[in-house]
Amino acid sequence: MEYSMDELLSEERELVFSYFNEKSAWIIGSWLYETAKTENLPITIDINLSGRRLFHVACPGTSVDNDAWIERKVRMVNRTGHSSLYTGIRLKNQGKTVEAAMLLPESEYAPHGGSFPIIIKNTGPVGTITVSGLSQEEDHRLVTKAIRYFHKEEESI
């Protein structure tokens, strides 16, 4: 499934948190890990809040390359305040590379799906939830499913 820029911006408006802390990271990270285990997904999961790593796990089938992709995707989200997939699609639509459009080295910044900003209502982006190991669209979809799961859990409390 291809995403449009409007769909991705809509997700960013929808998937806002009223708060985010260590327990939030544990709930989301654990859901991602259990999903990966159940579906045998070779992914690495990373959750950061204000530069502090709260959750990180590498599932079977991953490598150090997944950690490098995570670092590059996270830098992209921290730089733009948007999901890494949104930035990638925006650049593709412009026909530009991240280096040409933003003067950023692609070796350090990855405009590829899988990293989503942790956006706090009335505050803005404060961290990232990132997955690496699948196609960029699947990485993105898995992260947004995890956030939706968290919001459903939060409502039931």
Summary of the structure (lengths in Angstrom):
residues: 157
radius of gyration: 14.6
end to end distance: 33.0
largest distance: 47.1
contacts: 495
relative contact order: 0.20
helix: 52%
strand: 19%
